[in-house]
Amino acid sequence: MSLILTRNAPAADDIYEAIIRMHDGLSDEESARANARLILILANHIGDASTIKEATTLARSAGAR
C-alpha cells in the first residue's frame, strides 16, 4: 500500500475540525496524549507497516522544513 498524497477525503474540513475540537479543554500534555492515541488508533486501522513507515518519514521531513 502506498500513501495517497492527493486530497482523498471529501469532508476534509470536517475531519480537520473534529481533530481540532478533540483538543478543546485539554492541557498541552493531555493534547499530546490524545494525539498519540489517535495516531495509534489510525495506525492500527491502516495495519500496513510499510505505509505507516512511509508516513512517519514524510511527516518527519515535513517538520524539518
N, C-alpha and C positions, 0 to 999 in steps of 0.2 A: 504494500500500500504506500502510495506517495502522498505527500501533503498537497492539498488543494490550496493554492496561494491566491487565487482569484476569488472575488466575492461569491460565496456559496450559500449564504443564509438569507432567505427572502425577508426575514424580520430582524436584520442585523441591529437596527436601532433598538428594538425591543430587548434583544439579548444583551446589548451593551447596558441599557437602563437597568435590567434585572441584576447584572453584575455590580453596577454602581450601588444600587439600592441594598444589595447584600451587606454593604459596609455601614449602612445607616446606624448610628448609635454605638458603633464598635470602637474600642480603643485601637491604637496602632498595632498593638500586639494581637488583639482579637482579629483585626483585619488580616494580618499576616497569616494567622492560623486558618481563617476562613478561606483565604486564597490557596493555601497549601491543601486543605481538604478538597476544594473544588478541583484543583489540578489532579489530585489522586483519583477522585471520582471520575473525571473525564478520561484520565489515562487508563483506568480500568475499563471504561466503556469502549475506548478505542481498541485496547487489547493487543496492539501490534507494536512490538518493541522497536522495530526499525523506524516506524513512523514517529513514535514518541521521541526517539533519539534524534531524529532529523529536526523535530520541532524544538527540542532543547538547544540544539546547535544554532538554529535560526534565531531563537529568542535571545540567546546569549550574545550573538554577534550583533543583533539589532540594538541591544542595550549599550554596546560599546561605541556606538556612533555619536 
